[in-house]
Amino acid sequence: MRKHLSHALSERFLKDQEDLVSEVMDEFFKRLGMNTSGETSADNVFWFNLTTFDITGSLAFRTSFGGLTSGADENDLEMVQ
């Protein structure tokens, strides 16, 4: 089992994934800044869930699901696609 997972956990492979995660995190911080600039409070759990969902898509499929961009959650996938 260790032999099969060693590539996915190597330092080089993880560094190659850094750009994918950084793109999603940049969008997250942008959205978080937009949502906290007003007087209403942001639903941080909602935005963290969208971030996790988009990072998972980026790592698994090399493309973000676009949840952060659209503001749609995983129950509204047809809005994202």
HUDA-V589613 format. One line per field, one symbol per residue. ss: DSSP state (A for helix, B for strand, O for the rest). psi: psi as a letter, one per 20 degrees, with the letter a starting at -180 (. if undefined). burial: 1 if it has 16 or more other ideal C-beta (glycine too) atoms within 10 Angstrom, else 0. Layout:
# HUDA-V589613
ss = ???
psi = ???
burial = ???
This chain:
# HUDA-V589613
ss = OAAAAOOOOOAAAAAAAAAAAAAAAAAAAAAAAAAAOOOOOOOAAAAAAAAAAAAAAAAAAOOOOOAAAAOOOAAAAAAAO
psi = gghhihghjqggghhhighghhgghghghggghhijhaiqqqnhgghhghggghgggghhjjpqijghghjqaiilhhhh.
burial = 000000000000000000010001001100110010000000000010011011101100000111110001000000010
